[in-house]
Amino acid sequence: MTQEERLVELSEWIAKEGKVTQELICQRYGISYDSARRDLVKLAQLPGITRIRGGAMRQREHQPGIPYRERSVDAVKARLAKRAASMIQPSDVVLLDTGTTLEALAKALIVPATVVTNSVDILYALSGHSDLRRIMLGGEFDPFNRAIYSREALQQLAGYQADKAFIGVPGLSAQGLSCEKELEAGVKLAMARQAAYRICVCERSKFNQRFVYQSCGWQDIDCLITDAAPPANILALLEQHDIDLQVVA
């Protein structure tokens, strides 16, 4: 097989799976590491593909963020929220991150629990629930996400011992969860590290999306609730780290 033929196959692989590694190229085509490296150099010259250490991946199309108030809860998010809410047991201490899906979780919550959140909309959604203890993290307010992302919130979270943390996912790639804002990434990671069981909730569109700030690694996740089977590279990491995958069709 010529290099040109390999490049066609590899570009199709990246479009489908999101990523290809140098090792996979060597194994798939029986070629040397130097030949695989040259393939990666050529791949990176193609539109929509970027070179990464040890491989190449599909570029994430940059889309301007949507302000929180303009985001909607569709049927998929509602199903994800219902599944997540069903995991909360009476008397649980829960760390609840911001996001429309997690706000829907808050509205679906029917058991008595203690909820610590950084979201003003989640706090409001819980305000009519008489059996809940509600705790709001403090610090600077982010009007775009209608949430608290602050050094004070990080310090507060260090004082909690939670049963579960439900974490929203801006992007989930081979490196784990990532965010556009540094303090957003920090708050999500702090929530994960203060909980006995960590649940990430996301739609399929978040797979192989990567942002500038690293947040939770795969070792910081115990469960992933999503609406479709992840691509092969994400599925392999879930299996490697023994993460419970729950697909809500």
Backbone as numpy.savetxt, mean C-alpha at the origin, in Angstrom:
# Nx Ny Nz CAx CAy CAz Cx Cy Cz
17.39 -17.01 -30.36 16.54 -15.81 -30.36 17.42 -14.57 -30.36
17.09 -13.61 -31.20 17.87 -12.38 -31.27 17.53 -11.45 -30.11
18.39 -10.45 -29.90 18.11 -9.49 -28.84 16.81 -8.74 -29.11
16.56 -8.40 -30.37 15.33 -7.68 -30.71 14.09 -8.50 -30.34
14.14 -9.80 -30.58 13.01 -10.66 -30.22 12.84 -10.75 -28.71
13.99 -10.82 -28.00 13.90 -10.84 -26.53 13.29 -9.55 -26.01
13.68 -8.43 -26.60 13.18 -7.14 -26.12 11.66 -7.04 -26.30
11.15 -7.59 -27.39 9.70 -7.58 -27.60 9.01 -8.38 -26.49
9.52 -9.59 -26.23 8.93 -10.43 -25.18 9.06 -9.78 -23.81
10.23 -9.21 -23.53 10.47 -8.63 -22.21 9.62 -7.38 -21.98
9.43 -6.58 -23.02 8.58 -5.39 -22.86 7.13 -5.80 -22.60
6.69 -6.90 -23.23 5.34 -7.41 -22.97 5.25 -7.95 -21.55
6.32 -8.62 -21.08 6.35 -9.14 -19.71 6.23 -8.00 -18.70
6.99 -6.92 -18.92 6.95 -5.78 -18.00 5.58 -5.12 -18.00
4.97 -5.02 -19.18 3.63 -4.42 -19.27 2.62 -5.22 -18.45
2.81 -6.55 -18.42 1.86 -7.42 -17.71 2.19 -7.55 -16.23
3.48 -7.79 -15.91 3.88 -8.11 -14.54 4.44 -6.91 -13.78
4.81 -5.86 -14.50 5.30 -4.66 -13.82 6.80 -4.57 -13.70
7.50 -5.72 -13.81 8.94 -5.71 -13.53 9.58 -6.95 -14.12
10.87 -6.84 -14.47 11.66 -8.00 -14.86 13.04 -7.86 -14.22
13.65 -8.96 -13.82 14.97 -8.92 -13.20 16.03 -9.48 -14.14
17.27 -9.09 -13.88 18.38 -9.60 -14.67 18.49 -11.12 -14.54
18.27 -11.61 -13.33 18.34 -13.06 -13.11 17.27 -13.80 -13.90
16.05 -13.23 -13.94 14.98 -13.88 -14.70 15.33 -13.94 -16.19
15.91 -12.86 -16.71 16.29 -12.84 -18.13 17.31 -13.94 -18.42
18.29 -14.07 -17.52 19.31 -15.12 -17.71 18.68 -16.50 -17.73
17.79 -16.75 -16.78 17.16 -18.06 -16.67 16.21 -18.33 -17.83
15.46 -17.33 -18.22 14.44 -17.51 -19.26 15.05 -17.78 -20.63
16.18 -17.09 -20.91 16.75 -17.19 -22.25 18.09 -17.91 -22.29
18.59 -18.33 -21.13 19.86 -19.05 -21.10 21.03 -18.21 -21.58
21.04 -16.93 -21.19 22.11 -16.04 -21.63 22.92 -15.58 -20.42
24.06 -14.96 -20.67 24.96 -14.52 -19.60 24.43 -13.26 -18.93
25.01 -12.95 -17.75 24.62 -11.73 -17.05 24.96 -10.49 -17.88
26.07 -10.53 -18.60 26.44 -9.38 -19.43 25.41 -9.16 -20.54
24.95 -10.25 -21.15 23.93 -10.13 -22.20 22.62 -9.62 -21.62
22.27 -10.12 -20.43 21.04 -9.66 -19.78 21.15 -8.18 -19.42
22.34 -7.75 -18.98 22.53 -6.33 -18.66 22.35 -5.47 -19.90
22.86 -5.93 -21.04 22.69 -5.16 -22.28 21.21 -5.10 -22.68
20.48 -6.19 -22.43 19.03 -6.16 -22.69 18.35 -5.11 -21.83
18.76 -5.03 -20.56 18.15 -4.05 -19.65 18.45 -2.63 -20.09
19.66 -2.39 -20.58 20.01 -1.06 -21.08 19.10 -0.68 -22.25
18.87 -1.64 -23.15 17.99 -1.39 -24.29 16.54 -1.20 -23.85
16.10 -2.01 -22.89 14.73 -1.89 -22.39 14.47 -0.51 -21.82
15.46 0.02 -21.09 15.29 1.33 -20.45 15.17 2.46 -21.46
15.51 2.19 -22.71 15.38 3.20 -23.76 13.99 3.20 -24.38
13.18 2.19 -24.03 11.83 2.10 -24.56 10.88 2.97 -23.75
9.84 3.53 -24.36 8.88 4.37 -23.63 8.18 3.57 -22.53
8.05 4.19 -21.36 7.29 3.58 -20.28 8.05 2.58 -19.43
9.37 2.41 -19.69 10.18 1.46 -18.91 11.36 2.20 -18.31
11.65 1.91 -17.05 12.78 2.55 -16.38 13.70 1.49 -15.80
14.98 1.77 -15.77 15.99 0.85 -15.24 16.03 0.96 -13.72
16.07 -0.16 -13.04 16.25 -0.20 -11.60 17.40 -1.14 -11.30
17.85 -1.15 -10.06 18.96 -2.02 -9.70 18.56 -3.48 -9.89
19.30 -4.17 -10.75 19.06 -5.59 -10.97 17.89 -5.90 -11.88
17.38 -4.88 -12.61 16.25 -5.16 -13.48 15.70 -3.92 -14.14
14.44 -4.01 -14.56 13.72 -2.89 -15.17 12.26 -3.01 -14.77
11.57 -1.88 -14.73 10.16 -1.90 -14.33 9.36 -0.90 -15.14
8.05 -1.11 -15.11 7.13 -0.20 -15.78 7.10 1.13 -15.04
7.20 2.21 -15.78 7.13 3.53 -15.16 5.71 3.80 -14.71
5.61 4.43 -13.55 4.30 4.86 -13.07 3.95 6.17 -13.75
2.79 6.19 -14.40 2.32 7.44 -15.00 1.96 8.40 -13.89
2.53 9.59 -13.95 2.25 10.57 -12.90 0.86 11.17 -13.10
0.08 11.06 -12.07 -1.25 11.65 -12.09 -1.37 12.58 -10.90
-1.82 13.80 -11.12 -1.97 14.72 -10.00 -2.89 14.12 -8.94
-2.52 14.31 -7.69 -3.34 13.79 -6.61 -4.72 14.42 -6.58
-5.68 13.66 -6.11 -7.05 14.16 -6.00 -7.30 14.56 -4.55
-7.72 15.79 -4.30 -8.01 16.17 -2.92 -9.01 15.21 -2.28
-8.85 15.00 -0.98 -9.64 13.99 -0.28 -11.13 14.17 -0.50
-11.62 15.39 -0.42 -13.05 15.65 -0.53 -13.61 15.31 -1.90
-12.73 15.19 -2.92 -13.19 14.87 -4.27 -13.09 13.37 -4.57
-12.57 12.60 -3.62 -12.47 11.16 -3.82 -13.80 10.51 -3.45
-14.12 9.41 -4.08 -15.40 8.77 -3.84 -15.21 7.33 -3.37
-16.25 6.80 -2.74 -16.25 5.41 -2.31 -17.15 4.63 -3.26
-16.53 3.81 -4.12 -17.31 3.02 -5.05 -17.62 1.66 -4.44
-18.24 0.79 -5.23 -18.65 -0.52 -4.72 -17.45 -1.36 -4.30
-16.34 -1.23 -5.03 -15.14 -2.01 -4.69 -14.62 -1.59 -3.32
-14.47 -0.29 -3.11 -13.98 0.20 -1.82 -14.92 -0.20 -0.69
-16.21 -0.16 -0.95 -17.19 -0.54 0.07 -17.03 -2.00 0.48
-16.76 -2.87 -0.50 -16.56 -4.29 -0.18 -15.28 -4.50 0.61
-14.22 -3.80 0.22 -12.96 -3.91 0.95 -13.14 -3.43 2.39
-13.87 -2.33 2.55 -14.10 -1.77 3.88 -14.90 -2.73 4.76
-15.90 -3.36 4.17 -16.72 -4.30 4.93 -15.90 -5.49 5.41
-15.02 -6.02 4.53 -14.16 -7.13 4.93 -13.21 -6.70 6.06
-12.63 -5.52 5.91 -11.70 -5.04 6.94 -12.41 -4.84 8.27
-13.61 -4.26 8.24 -14.37 -4.02 9.47 -14.70 -5.32 10.19
-14.90 -6.39 9.43 -15.27 -7.68 10.03 -14.13 -8.28 10.84
-12.92 -7.76 10.67 -11.76 -8.29 11.39 -11.61 -7.68 12.78
-12.35 -6.63 13.07 -12.24 -5.96 14.37 -13.12 -6.67 15.39
-12.51 -7.04 16.50 -13.21 -7.75 17.57 -13.58 -6.79 18.70
-14.61 -7.12 19.49 -14.96 -6.28 20.63 -13.76 -6.03 21.54
-13.61 -4.78 21.96 -12.55 -4.33 22.86 -11.18 -4.20 22.19
-11.09 -4.40 20.89 -9.83 -4.18 20.20 -9.39 -2.72 20.32
-8.08 -2.51 20.38 -7.49 -1.19 20.20 -7.00 -1.13 18.76
-7.53 -0.17 18.00 -7.30 -0.13 16.55 -6.66 1.19 16.16
-5.58 1.12 15.37 -5.00 2.29 14.73 -5.56 2.37 13.33
-6.22 3.48 13.01 -6.95 3.60 11.75 -6.40 4.77 10.95
-5.74 4.46 9.87 -5.12 5.43 8.98 -6.19 6.18 8.18
-5.76 7.19 7.45 -6.69 7.98 6.66 -6.97 7.33 5.30
-8.03 7.79 4.62 -8.38 7.29 3.30 -9.86 7.01 3.19
-10.40 7.09 1.98 -11.84 6.91 1.80 -12.28 5.48 2.11
-11.44 4.49 1.77 -11.81 3.10 2.08 -11.84 2.88 3.58
-10.88 3.46 4.29 -10.84 3.29 5.74 -11.91 4.13 6.43
-12.31 5.23 5.81 -13.47 5.97 6.33 -14.73 5.11 6.21
-14.85 4.39 5.09 -15.98 3.47 4.92 -15.92 2.35 5.95
-14.72 1.90 6.28 -14.55 0.91 7.36 -15.11 1.46 8.66
-14.77 2.71 8.98 -15.24 3.32 10.22 -16.77 3.37 10.26
-17.39 3.66 9.14 -18.85 3.71 9.09 -19.47 2.33 9.24
-18.72 1.29 8.84 -19.23 -0.09 8.92 -18.96 -0.74 10.27
-18.21 -0.08 11.13 -17.82 -0.66 12.41 -19.02 -0.77 13.34
-19.25 -1.97 13.89 -20.43 -2.19 14.72 -20.10 -2.75 16.10
-18.81 -2.97 16.39 -18.45 -3.53 17.69 -17.78 -2.46 18.55
-17.88 -2.57 19.87 -17.20 -1.61 20.74 -15.69 -1.78 20.65
-14.98 -0.68 20.52 -13.53 -0.73 20.37 -12.95 0.63 20.71
-11.63 0.68 20.81 -10.91 1.95 20.93 -10.23 2.23 19.60
-10.52 3.38 19.02 -9.97 3.72 17.71 -9.09 4.96 17.83
-7.85 4.82 17.40 -6.91 5.93 17.33 -6.71 6.26 15.86
-6.95 7.51 15.48 -6.86 7.87 14.06 -6.19 9.22 13.87
-5.72 9.45 12.65 -5.18 10.75 12.26 -6.10 11.46 11.27
-7.30 10.91 11.05 -8.22 11.42 10.04 -9.41 12.12 10.68
-9.65 13.37 10.30 -10.80 14.09 10.86 -12.11 13.51 10.34
-12.11 12.99 9.12 -13.33 12.42 8.57 -13.68 11.08 9.23
-12.67 10.30 9.57 -12.92 9.06 10.30 -13.42 9.38 11.70
-12.83 10.39 12.33 -13.29 10.79 13.66 -14.77 11.19 13.60
-15.13 11.95 12.57 -16.53 12.36 12.42 -17.43 11.15 12.15
-16.96 10.22 11.31 -17.75 9.03 11.00 -18.04 8.19 12.23
-17.14 8.25 13.21 -17.30 7.47 14.44 -18.05 8.22 15.53
-18.37 9.47 15.28 -18.90 10.33 16.35 -20.25 9.87 16.89
-21.04 9.17 16.08 -22.35 8.73 16.54 -22.36 7.35 17.16
-21.19 6.74 17.31 -21.07 5.38 17.84 -20.80 5.47 19.34
-21.81 5.19 20.15 -21.69 5.38 21.59 -20.79 4.37 22.28
-20.52 3.23 21.63 -19.72 2.18 22.26 -18.24 2.27 21.92
-17.84 3.35 21.28 -16.45 3.50 20.87 -15.73 4.53 21.72
-14.46 4.25 21.98 -13.57 5.27 22.51 -12.78 5.81 21.33
-12.81 7.11 21.12 -12.19 7.73 19.95 -11.03 8.62 20.38
-9.87 8.42 19.76 -8.68 9.21 20.08 -8.12 9.79 18.78
-7.91 11.10 18.78 -7.39 11.79 17.59 -5.94 12.18 17.82
-5.08 11.82 16.88 -3.69 12.23 16.95 -3.58 13.73 16.69
-2.56 14.34 17.28 -2.42 15.79 17.17 -1.27 16.22 16.29
-1.25 17.51 15.99 -0.19 18.08 15.18 -0.74 18.83 13.99
0.12 19.11 13.03 -0.26 19.93 11.88 -1.24 19.18 10.97
-2.26 19.91 10.52 -3.32 19.35 9.67 -2.94 19.48 8.21
-3.08 18.38 7.47 -2.85 18.37 6.02 -4.20 18.51 5.33
-4.52 19.70 4.79 -5.86 19.90 4.20 -6.10 19.07 2.95
-5.05 18.70 2.23 -5.22 17.91 1.01 -5.78 16.53 1.35
-5.19 15.89 2.37 -5.63 14.55 2.79 -6.58 14.58 3.99
-6.84 15.78 4.52 -7.71 15.95 5.69 -7.26 15.03 6.82
-5.96 15.09 7.09 -5.36 14.19 8.08 -4.22 14.88 8.79
-3.81 14.30 9.91 -2.68 14.80 10.68 -1.43 14.00 10.32
-0.44 14.69 9.79 0.88 14.10 9.56 1.88 15.02 10.25
2.45 14.57 11.37 3.29 15.47 12.15 4.27 14.69 13.01
5.31 15.40 13.48 6.25 14.81 14.43 5.54 14.48 15.74
4.59 15.34 16.12 3.84 15.09 17.35 3.06 13.77 17.26
2.47 13.52 16.08 1.72 12.27 15.90 2.64 11.06 16.01
3.84 11.17 15.47 4.80 10.07 15.57 5.15 9.79 17.03
5.33 10.85 17.81 5.65 10.69 19.23 4.47 10.07 19.98
3.26 10.52 19.65 2.07 9.96 20.30 1.92 8.47 20.00
2.10 8.10 18.75 1.93 6.70 18.35 2.88 5.78 19.10
4.06 6.28 19.43 5.03 5.46 20.15 4.52 5.03 21.53
3.49 5.72 22.02 2.95 5.39 23.34 1.78 4.43 23.32
1.37 3.98 22.13 0.22 3.08 22.03 0.66 1.64 21.79
-0.15 0.71 22.31 0.00 -0.71 22.01 -1.35 -1.17 21.46
-1.42 -1.37 20.15 -2.69 -1.67 19.50 -2.79 -3.14 19.13
-4.02 -3.60 19.02 -4.26 -4.97 18.54 -4.12 -5.04 17.02
-4.65 -4.03 16.34 -4.63 -4.03 14.88 -4.38 -2.62 14.36
-3.71 -2.56 13.22 -3.56 -1.30 12.48 -4.07 -1.52 11.06
-4.92 -0.61 10.60 -5.42 -0.64 9.23 -4.77 0.52 8.48
-4.03 0.20 7.45 -3.16 1.18 6.80 -3.57 1.35 5.34
-3.79 2.60 4.95 -4.08 2.91 3.56 -2.82 2.82 2.71
-2.99 2.54 1.42 -1.85 2.25 0.55 -1.83 3.20 -0.65
-0.93 4.18 -0.68 -0.77 5.00 -1.89 -0.15 4.20 -3.03
0.88 3.40 -2.71 1.53 2.57 -3.71 2.17 1.36 -3.05
2.14 0.21 -3.74 2.71 -1.03 -3.20 3.55 -1.68 -4.30
4.86 -1.71 -4.08 5.79 -2.23 -5.08 6.70 -3.27 -4.44
7.73 -3.66 -5.16 8.66 -4.67 -4.65 9.33 -4.22 -3.36
9.44 -2.92 -3.14 10.07 -2.39 -1.93 9.09 -2.28 -0.76
7.82 -2.48 -1.01 6.81 -2.34 0.03 5.93 -1.13 -0.24
5.45 -0.52 0.83 4.52 0.60 0.73 5.30 1.91 0.65
4.85 2.82 -0.21 5.53 4.11 -0.34 4.50 5.23 -0.48
4.96 6.46 -0.20 4.07 7.63 -0.15 4.72 8.83 -0.83
3.89 9.83 -1.13 4.39 11.06 -1.74 4.95 12.02 -0.71
4.55 11.87 0.57 4.96 12.81 1.61 5.72 12.07 2.71
6.77 12.71 3.20 7.65 12.06 4.18 6.92 11.73 5.48
6.18 12.69 6.03 5.50 12.44 7.30 4.33 11.47 7.14
3.71 11.46 5.97 2.67 10.47 5.71 3.27 9.06 5.79
4.43 8.88 5.16 5.11 7.58 5.21 5.47 7.22 6.64
5.93 8.22 7.41 6.33 7.97 8.78 5.18 7.58 9.68
4.03 8.23 9.52 2.87 7.91 10.35 2.36 6.50 10.04
2.30 6.14 8.78 1.86 4.78 8.42 2.79 3.73 9.03
4.09 3.96 8.92 5.05 3.01 9.47 4.95 2.93 10.99
4.77 4.09 11.63 4.63 4.10 13.09 3.39 3.33 13.53
2.29 3.47 12.80 1.09 2.71 13.12 1.36 1.21 13.01
2.04 0.82 11.93 2.32 -0.61 11.73 3.17 -1.16 12.86
4.13 -0.40 13.32 5.07 -0.90 14.32 4.51 -0.88 15.74
3.36 -0.24 15.93 2.74 -0.22 17.26 1.56 -1.18 17.36
1.36 -2.01 16.36 0.22 -2.93 16.35 0.69 -4.37 16.29
-0.08 -5.24 16.94 0.24 -6.67 16.92 -0.05 -7.30 15.56
-1.05 -6.75 14.84 -1.44 -7.29 13.54 -1.70 -6.13 12.60
-1.03 -6.13 11.43 -1.04 -4.99 10.52 -1.74 -5.36 9.22
-2.78 -4.62 8.85 -3.58 -4.90 7.67 -3.48 -3.74 6.69
-3.04 -4.01 5.48 -3.06 -3.02 4.41 -4.29 -3.26 3.54
-4.96 -2.18 3.17 -6.18 -2.27 2.38 -5.98 -1.45 1.12
-6.10 -2.08 -0.05 -5.89 -1.32 -1.29 -6.56 -1.97 -2.48
-6.83 -1.16 -3.49 -7.35 -1.64 -4.76 -6.20 -2.10 -5.64
-6.53 -2.86 -6.67 -5.52 -3.41 -7.58 -4.69 -2.32 -8.27
-5.26 -1.14 -8.43 -4.56 -0.05 -9.12 -3.31 0.41 -8.38
-3.17 0.04 -7.10 -2.02 0.47 -6.31 -0.80 -0.45 -6.48
-1.00 -1.61 -7.11 0.11 -2.54 -7.28 1.16 -1.98 -8.23
2.43 -2.15 -7.84 3.58 -1.69 -8.61 3.56 -0.18 -8.86
2.92 0.54 -7.95 3.02 1.99 -7.91 4.06 2.34 -6.85
4.98 3.25 -7.18 6.06 3.57 -6.24 6.22 5.08 -6.13
6.32 5.55 -4.87 6.49 6.97 -4.60 7.84 7.21 -3.93
8.14 8.44 -3.67 9.50 8.81 -3.27 9.85 8.37 -1.85
8.87 8.32 -0.93 9.18 8.02 0.47 8.77 6.60 0.85
9.75 5.83 1.30 9.50 4.47 1.76 8.74 4.48 3.07
7.74 3.63 3.20 6.99 3.49 4.44 7.14 2.05 4.93
6.06 1.31 5.02 6.12 -0.06 5.55 6.85 -0.99 4.58
7.78 -1.78 5.11 8.36 -2.86 4.34 7.46 -4.08 4.43
7.81 -5.11 3.69 6.98 -6.33 3.71 6.96 -6.96 5.09
8.03 -6.76 5.86 8.07 -7.32 7.21 7.12 -6.60 8.16
6.58 -5.46 7.73 5.67 -4.68 8.57 4.20 -4.94 8.22
3.94 -5.92 7.38 2.57 -6.22 6.93 2.23 -7.66 7.26
1.05 -7.87 7.84 0.58 -9.23 8.14 -0.54 -9.68 7.22
-1.28 -8.73 6.66 -2.45 -9.07 5.86 -2.65 -8.00 4.78
-3.03 -8.43 3.60 -3.38 -7.52 2.51 -4.78 -7.84 2.04
-5.66 -6.83 2.09 -7.02 -6.97 1.58 -7.10 -6.18 0.28
-7.48 -6.84 -0.81 -7.52 -6.18 -2.10 -8.65 -6.77 -2.94
-8.83 -6.22 -4.14 -9.98 -6.62 -4.96 -9.63 -7.53 -6.12
-8.34 -7.88 -6.28 -7.94 -8.76 -7.38 -6.61 -9.41 -7.04
-6.34 -10.54 -7.65 -5.05 -11.20 -7.42 -3.92 -10.28 -7.85
-2.89 -10.12 -7.02 -1.77 -9.24 -7.36 -0.95 -9.80 -8.51
-0.15 -8.96 -9.17 0.77 -9.46 -10.19 1.80 -10.39 -9.58
2.49 -11.13 -10.43 3.37 -12.21 -9.97 4.44 -11.73 -9.00
5.04 -10.56 -9.25 6.13 -10.12 -8.37 5.61 -9.79 -6.96
4.42 -9.20 -6.87 3.83 -8.90 -5.56 3.39 -10.19 -4.88
2.79 -11.09 -5.63 2.34 -12.36 -5.07 3.50 -13.15 -4.48
4.63 -13.14 -5.17 5.80 -13.86 -4.67 6.28 -13.29 -3.34
6.23 -11.97 -3.20 6.67 -11.34 -1.95 5.68 -11.61 -0.82
4.40 -11.64 -1.13 3.40 -12.00 -0.12 3.66 -13.41 0.41
3.94 -14.33 -0.50 4.22 -15.71 -0.10 5.53 -15.81 0.67
6.53 -15.08 0.22 7.84 -15.11 0.88 7.76 -14.64 2.33
6.92 -13.64 2.58 6.80 -13.06 3.92 5.60 -13.61 4.69
4.96 -14.64 4.14 3.84 -15.31 4.81 2.74 -14.32 5.18
2.39 -13.46 4.23 1.35 -12.44 4.44 0.02 -12.99 3.97
-0.99 -12.86 4.81 -2.33 -13.34 4.48 -2.93 -12.46 3.38
-3.25 -13.07 2.25 -3.87 -12.35 1.13 -5.36 -12.63 1.12
-6.16 -11.57 1.20 -7.61 -11.71 1.13 -8.11 -10.93 -0.08
-8.58 -11.66 -1.09 -9.11 -11.04 -2.31 -10.62 -10.98 -2.19
-11.16 -9.78 -2.23 -12.60 -9.56 -2.11 -13.13 -9.26 -3.50
-13.78 -10.22 -4.11 -14.26 -10.06 -5.49 -15.50 -9.16 -5.53
